[in-house]
């Protein structure tokens, strides 16, 4: 998620926009990220075009599928 956040910020700055990721939808709460070092990044990216989404959203799958979904959301968000 940290890499995806930086990619989104870079995409905005490359288009000469402020690299501030503005929430486009409500934040999601994840039960398995409490006390996790990246919890705030995950929460932030959940509100930025659902880049961070629940694993069960796409069903049982490989990590590759999860990353493809997140990257697709990021690109569709305008980065």
Residue frames relative to the residue before (quaternion, step in Angstrom):
aa qw qx qy qz dx dy dz
X 1.0000 0.0000 0.0000 0.0000 0.00 0.00 0.00
X 0.6174 0.5533 -0.3481 0.4376 3.56 1.05 -0.70
X 0.6497 0.5020 -0.3069 0.4814 3.56 1.01 -0.83
X 0.6601 0.4974 -0.3135 0.4675 3.60 0.93 -0.83
X 0.6202 0.5268 -0.3469 0.4664 3.60 1.04 -0.70
X 0.6693 0.4873 -0.3006 0.4734 3.58 0.90 -0.90
X 0.6258 0.5310 -0.3376 0.4609 3.61 1.04 -0.73
X 0.6486 0.5064 -0.3138 0.4737 3.58 0.97 -0.82
X 0.6556 0.5035 -0.3080 0.4711 3.58 0.94 -0.86
X 0.6459 0.5125 -0.3117 0.4722 3.57 1.00 -0.84
X 0.6434 0.5334 -0.3203 0.4460 3.58 0.97 -0.86
X 0.6597 0.4928 -0.3053 0.4782 3.57 1.00 -0.79
X 0.6902 0.4734 -0.2920 0.4629 3.59 0.86 -0.90
X 0.6082 0.5507 -0.3536 0.4493 3.61 1.10 -0.60
X 0.7001 0.4061 -0.2538 0.5296 3.57 1.19 -0.52
X 0.5027 -0.6952 0.3769 0.3491 3.54 1.34 0.49
X 0.4592 0.6209 -0.4799 0.4163 3.53 1.00 0.93
X 0.6107 -0.5202 0.4289 0.4153 3.57 -1.25 0.32
X 0.3771 -0.7576 0.4858 0.2186 3.62 -0.79 0.94
X 0.3849 0.7036 -0.5008 0.3254 3.58 1.01 0.81
X 0.2953 -0.7635 0.5495 0.1673 3.56 -0.67 1.09
X 0.1686 -0.7998 0.5737 0.0524 3.54 -0.44 1.25
X 0.4997 -0.6536 0.4790 0.3062 3.58 -0.89 0.94
X 0.1918 -0.7956 0.5696 0.0760 3.55 -0.86 1.02
X 0.7714 0.1203 -0.0773 0.6201 3.57 1.32 -0.13
X 0.6842 -0.4837 0.3241 0.4391 3.61 -1.19 0.21
X 0.5393 -0.6027 0.4825 0.3364 3.56 -1.17 0.64
X 0.3009 -0.7313 0.5816 0.1908 3.56 -1.14 0.64
X 0.3129 -0.7243 0.5832 0.1934 3.55 -1.21 0.55
X 0.1375 -0.7857 0.6011 0.0496 3.55 -0.85 1.02
X 0.4229 -0.7401 0.4679 0.2335 3.58 -0.75 1.03
X 0.7343 0.4427 -0.2410 0.4546 3.59 1.11 -0.54
X 0.6311 0.5443 -0.3538 0.4247 3.62 1.17 0.23
X 0.3916 0.7164 -0.4932 0.3003 3.59 1.22 0.10
X 0.8389 0.1144 -0.1401 0.5134 3.57 -0.97 0.95
X 0.4807 0.6354 -0.4516 0.4015 3.58 1.20 0.46
X 0.5711 -0.6450 0.3806 0.3360 3.59 -0.87 0.91
X 0.7525 0.3737 -0.2089 0.5004 3.62 1.07 -0.62
X 0.2787 0.8031 -0.4938 0.1831 3.60 1.22 0.28
X 0.6770 0.4920 -0.3100 0.4511 3.61 0.88 -0.84
X 0.6341 0.5130 -0.3291 0.4759 3.60 1.05 -0.71
X 0.6453 0.5182 -0.3157 0.4641 3.57 0.95 -0.86
X 0.6539 0.4993 -0.3107 0.4761 3.58 0.94 -0.86
X 0.6439 0.5243 -0.3195 0.4566 3.58 0.93 -0.89
X 0.7197 0.4494 -0.2559 0.4633 3.58 0.84 -0.96
X 0.5639 0.5768 -0.3996 0.4354 3.60 1.19 -0.30
X 0.7042 0.4348 -0.2546 0.5002 3.59 1.14 -0.62
X 0.6414 0.4728 -0.3226 0.5108 3.57 1.27 -0.19
X 0.8124 -0.2839 0.1130 0.4966 3.55 0.06 1.37
X 0.5437 -0.6489 0.3792 0.3735 3.61 1.15 0.61
X 0.1659 0.7966 -0.5620 0.1485 3.58 0.98 0.76
X 0.7097 0.2837 -0.2039 0.6118 3.59 1.07 -0.72
X 0.0873 0.7989 -0.5844 0.1126 3.55 -0.58 1.16
X 0.6483 -0.5288 0.3835 0.3912 3.53 -1.27 0.37
X 0.5785 -0.6025 0.4345 0.3370 3.56 -1.07 0.81
X 0.6879 0.5030 -0.2902 0.4355 3.59 0.90 -0.89
X 0.4619 0.6819 -0.4479 0.3479 3.57 1.24 -0.17
X 0.7794 0.2737 -0.1583 0.5409 3.58 1.01 -0.76
X 0.5458 -0.6321 0.3968 0.3809 3.59 1.23 0.14
X 0.7173 -0.3879 0.3178 0.4838 3.53 -1.28 -0.17
X 0.2416 0.7722 -0.5554 0.1920 3.54 -0.74 0.97
X 0.6308 -0.5308 0.4212 0.3781 3.47 -1.35 -0.03
X 0.6586 -0.4951 0.3914 0.4096 3.53 -1.28 0.41
X 0.5910 0.5872 -0.3557 0.4235 3.58 1.06 -0.74
X 0.6601 0.5053 -0.3076 0.4630 3.59 0.95 -0.85
X 0.6334 0.5243 -0.3282 0.4649 3.57 1.02 -0.78
X 0.6818 0.4798 -0.2911 0.4692 3.57 0.88 -0.92
X 0.6245 0.5323 -0.3441 0.4564 3.60 0.99 -0.73
X 0.6442 0.5153 -0.3184 0.4670 3.58 0.98 -0.82
X 0.6729 0.4945 -0.2962 0.4637 3.58 0.91 -0.92
X 0.6727 0.4860 -0.3009 0.4698 3.59 0.90 -0.89
X 0.6198 0.5350 -0.3420 0.4612 3.59 1.02 -0.74
X 0.6506 0.5021 -0.3188 0.4722 3.60 0.92 -0.86
X 0.6379 0.5333 -0.3234 0.4518 3.56 0.98 -0.85
X 0.6879 0.4769 -0.2867 0.4660 3.59 0.85 -0.92
X 0.6656 0.5024 -0.3017 0.4622 3.58 0.99 -0.78
X 0.6062 0.5713 -0.3419 0.4351 3.55 1.23 -0.44
X 0.6283 -0.5820 0.3256 0.4006 3.59 1.22 -0.10
X 0.5054 0.6419 -0.4387 0.3743 3.58 1.14 0.42
